[in-house]
Amino acid sequence: MSSNKNYILSISIIGILFFIFGFVTWLNGTLIPFLKLACDLQTDAEALLVTFAFYMAYFFLAIPSSYILNKTGFKKGMSWGLAVMAMGALLFIPAALQRSFPLFLMGLFVQGMGLALLQTASNPYISVIGPIESAAQRISIMGICNKIAGALSPLVLGAIVLRGAGEIEIKLNAPTDLITRESLLQELSQRVILPYGIMAVVLILLAVMIRLSPLPEIEMNRDAGKESSSTKTNVFQFPYLVLGIICLFLYVGVEVMAGDVIGTYGKAIGISIDETKVFTSYTLWSMVVGYILGIIAIPKYIKQQQALALSAIVGIIFSVGVFFTTGYTSIIFIALLGFANALMWPAIFPLAIEGLGKFTKIGSALLIMGISGGAILPQIYARIVPALGPPASFLLLVAPCYVYILFYATKGYRIRN
């Protein structure tokens, strides 16, 4: 009974963490149009540096995070991750006062650093805290916490920082003197001070709570078996892990395209910023539906690799739907990609770390590096869209990613030697 209570408590604590980094991560969908307006950026490629700065932190910090976790253990590592995220949130205050886009990007990068440490700890933790066969189910529960927070965050931040954004945009585009224009932009920029100040306080309190919590440590070497340190000397001797890193890179790229770029896409096809600011929430609610189905179906009715294959097929269909439709219908298809994406992370991560034994932490860190796909794919999109247009650019970038994910779900994860 005591063991069961500890198991439920541990999952609940990790669920809170997933809620927090879901809330922080999916603020980017609102920050992209906000910073483009407040910092007077001229192109979408500049605005999408928001996702670039945030997700590239995972690439640079994932492996150092694994070494930190080896020294600190999971609980202290999670606490430090939250503290670093708080530092990133605090950087938004001077950035807003100076209306400095580079300083905003630095704040986002620092938040990404904290999240890299947090995710490097929490994802393998939730994967191995119970049977590996039901890991996708547990990660789906975490995904619901993550995406409900993500669906709420653009609504909350959008209501604060993009209130009356359409009207402000009209005023800025109208002929006006420099002092009035600067005053409008400064007022808009400073709207982030209160929400990010509150966020910093909450993150610091959570860091202390995690440090004092009864969250148990897990020995990652416990699952060392025939494919562990007894037969392998290098993490790259696990082909299914390497293919999984590529798979996760592409998955996060398409998830960010569906979640964060949807607003930019809507703006490009003529929809008002007052409407596009909440589009990210549509994608995330559709992901929540997918996670709920995953909890019900995995592993009772369907294996996690089968769920991944079906999700990839649905992703291909919906990305084609984006191309062949227009207006709000195409936006609906992008939002529905959230449903297709929902079960991908829960399936890819456990498939890629199964049997790594003592290499689990470094393998997890390499997978977390794959989150940098969220930095790269939106930048590619921003650079090809002027020549090809939004629908064709979206299809040509997203559909091949789903094809590779389908390959990993059917063949790639089985490649052991």
N, C-alpha and C positions, 0 to 999 in steps of 0.2 A: 504493500500500500504506500509506504514511504517512498519507494523507488518510483512508483507511478506518479505520486505528487511532485517529486523532483523533476520528472520528465515533462509534466504539464507546465510547471513553473518555468523550466528552461525554455520551452517552446514559446511561452507567453512573453518572456523577456526578449527573446530574439524577434518575436513578432513586433514588439514596440520599436526595436531597432530598424526593422524593415519599413515600418510606418514612417519613421523619421527620415531615412534616406530616400524613401519614395517621395515624401513631401518636398525635400530639398532638390532632388534630381529633376522633378517635373515642373519646377518653377521656371526652368529654362525656356519652356514654350511661351511663357509670358514675358520673360526678360528679353527675348529676341526682338519683338516689336517695340517694347518699352525703350530699350537702349538704342535702337535705331532712331527713335524719335528724340529721346532725351539728349543723346550725344550727337545728334545731327549727322548720322551716318548716311552715306550716299548710296550704298549698294547692299543687296542681300548677303553677298559674300562677306562683307564686313560684319554685318549683324550676326551671321552664323558662326563668327569666331567665338561667340558665346558657347556653343556646343563644343567647338574645337578646344578652347582653353579648359573647359570642364572635363571632357572625356580624355584628353591627352594626359591629364594627371594620373589616370589609371595606368597608362603605358609606362610612365617614368617611375611610379611609386609602388607598383604591384610587387616586384621582386624585393625591393627594400622592405616592404611590408611583411613579406614572409620571414625575413631575417629578424625583424622586430618581434614578430609573434613567437619565433623560436626562443627569444630572450625573455619576453614578457608573459607568454601564455595568452590564451584567448581573451580572458576577461579583462586583464589590464590593457591588452591591445585594443579592444573595443572601446574602452574608456578613453584611451589616448586618441582614438579616431574621432570621437565626439568632440574632444577638446580642440583638435585641429580644425574641425568643421566650424566651431564657434569662432576661432580666429579669422577664418575666411569670411564669415558673416560680418564680423566687426570691421573688416576692410571696406565693406560697402558704405560705411559712414563717411570716411574721408573721400572716397570715390564720388559719392553723391554731392558732397560739399564743393568739390573741385570740378565736378562734372567731367571726370577723367575716365574715358573708356579703357585705357590700359590698366588703370587701377581696379576698375570693375572686373576686368579679365583676370587680374592677379587674385582678387578675392574668390573668383570662381575656381581658379586653379588650386588655391589652397583648400577650398571646400572639397574639390575632387581628390586632393591628397588624403584628407581625413576619411573620405568615403572609400578610397582604395584600401586603406588599412581596415576599415570597418567591414567591407565586403570580403576581403581576403580572409578575415576571421569568421564571419557569420555564415557564408555560403557553405564551406566544407563542414562547419559545425552542425548546421541543420541537416546536411546530407548524411552525416555518419552518426548522429545522435540516436538513430533508430535503424531498422533494417534498410539496406541499400535499395531493395526492391520497391519500397514505398517512399523513397526519397523524393520522387517527383510530386507525390501527394503532399508531403510536408512543405516542399518549396512552393507548391501551389497555394497553400495556406498563407505562407509568407508573402506570396505574390499578391494575394487579396489585400493584405495589410498595406503592401507597397503601393498598389495601384489605386486603392480607395484614397489613400493620402495624396497620390499623384493627381487624381481626379479633382480633389478638393483644392489643392494648392493653386492652380491657375485661376480658379474662381475667387479664392480669397485674395491673392496678390493682384489679380486683374481688377477686382473691385476697388482696390486701394490705389494702385499706381497707374492704371489705364482708365480711370474714371473720366468720362468726357473726352477720351483720346481723339475721337473723330473730329470734334469741335476744335481741339487744340491743333490738330494736323491742318485743318482748314485755315486757321489763323496764321500758322507758320508758313503756309504756302502763299498766303496773301501778301501783297506789298505792305511792308511795315518797317519802322525804323529799327536800327540795330539794338538799341537799349530795350525796347519792348520785346523784341524777339529773345534776347538773352534772359530777360526776366521770366518769360514764359518757360523757357527751357530749364532755368534754374529751379523754378517752382516744381516743375515736373520731376526733375532729377532727385530732389530732396524727399519725394514721396516714399522712397525705399528705406529711409533712415529708421522710421519706427518699426516696420515689420522685421527688418533684419537685426535691429537691436534686440527686439523681443526674442527672435530666433536664437541669437547668441546666448542669451540668459538661459533659455530652455535647454540648449545643448550642453551648457556647462553643468546645469543641475542634473541632467541625465548621465553625464560622464561620472559624476560623483555617485549617483544611484547605482550605476552598473558596477563601479569599483567596490561598493559595499554590499552588492547583491550576493545571494548564495549560488550563483551560476557555476556549475561544476566544470573543471577542466576535462578535456577528452584527449586520450593518448592516441594520436593518429597512426602510430605503428601497429595498433592492435589488429588492423585488417591486413597486415602483411601476409601474403600467401604465396602461391606459386609464381605470381608476377611481381613480387616485391623485391626487397633488397637482396634476397638470396640468389636471384638469377639476373637482376638488372643492376647496372652500375651508373647509369645516367638517365635522367628524366626523359631525354629525347629518344630513348630506346622503346618508348611506348607510342607506336604510330597512331593509335586511336586518340591519344591525348593531343598530339600535334595537329591531327585533322580536326579535333574538337576545338582547338584554339582558333583555327581558321573559321570554323563553323560559328563559334561564338562571336568572333569579330564581325562576320557578315550579319548575324542575327541582331546584334546591338545596333549595327548600322541601319537596318531596315526598321527596327523599333523606333529609333530616333527620327527617321524619315516620317514614320506614321504619326509619332507623338509630338515632335517639336517642329518639324518642317511643314506640317499640315496648315499652320497659320500663315506661313510665308507663301505656300501654294495658293491658299484662299485669297490672299491679298493680290497675288500675281494674276488671278483670273477675275479680279474686279470686285471682290467682296470687302465690305467696310471693316476697318480695324476693330470697331465696336463689336462686331460679330466674330471675327477671326480669333479674338483674344481668348475665347472659351473653347475653341475647336479641340485643343489638346485633351480636354475633359471627355469629349466624345470618344476619342480613341481609348482612353484609359478605362472608361466604363465598359466598353466592349471587351477589354482585356479581363476585367473582373468577371464577366460572364464566362469567359474561357477558363479562368482559374477555378470557378465553381464547378464547371463540368469536369475539370481535371481531378478535383478532390473526390467527386462522386465516382468517376470512371477508373482512375488509376490506383492500384493495379488490379482492381476487382474485375473489370470488364475489358481493359485494354492495357498492354504493356507501354512503358514510357517511350520506347523507341517507335512503336506503332503510332502513338499520339503525335510524336515529332514528325513522322512521315505525312500523316493526314494534315497536320498544321501547315507543312510546307506546300502541299498541293492546294490547300485553301488559299494560301498566300499568293501563289501563282495566279489563281483564278481572280482574286480580288485586285491584284496589281494590273492585270489585263483589263478588268472592269474600269479602273481609273482612267486608262488610256482611251477606252471607247465611249466614255460618257463625258458630260460637261457640267459646269456649274455645281450646284449643291449635290447632285447625284455623284459626281466624282469625289466630292468631299466625304460623302457617306461611305464610298468604297475605301478611301484612305482610313477613315475611322474604323471600318470593319477589319482592317489589317491588324488592329489591336487584338481582335478575337483570334486571328490566325497566329499571332505572335505569342499569345498568353502562355502556352504550354512548352514553348521552345527552351527558354532558360531552365525551367524545372526538369526538362528531359536531357538537355545537352550537358549540364554540369555534372550530374551523377554518372552519366554514361562515360564522360571523359576522365573522371577521377577514380572510377571503380578499379580496385586492385593495385593502386599506386603504392600502397604501404607507406614506407618512410618518405616517399617522394610526394605525399599528398599535399603538404604545405606549399612546396615549390610548384607543383602542378597546378594547384589552386591559384597561385600568384600569376602563373603564365596565362591561365584562363582569364583572370581579372584584367591582364594586359589587353586581352581581346576586346574589352569594353571600349578601347580606343577606336573601334569601328564607328562609334557614335560621333567621333571627331572627324573622321576622314570622309565618310559617305556624304554628309550634308555639304562639305566643301566641294566635292566633285560635282554634286547636283547644282550648286550655286554657279559653278563655272561653265557647265554645259547648257544650262537652261536658257541663256541669251540666244544661243544658236539653234537649239532644238525645240524650245518651248517647254512649259511645265509638264504636260501629259507624257510626251515622248521621253523627256529626260527622266521622269519618275519611273516609267516602265523599263527603260534600258538599264537603269541603275538597280532597281529593286528585284525584278523578275529573276535575273541570273543568280542572285543571292539565295532566293528560295529554291532554285534548282540544286545548288550545292548543298543546302540544308537537307533536301530530300535525299541526295547521295549519302550524306553522313548517317541519316536515319535508317537507310536500307543496307548500306555496305560499309561506310567508313568506320563506324564504332566497333565493327567486328574484326578489324585489321589489328592483330595483336603482335605480329612479328614482321 
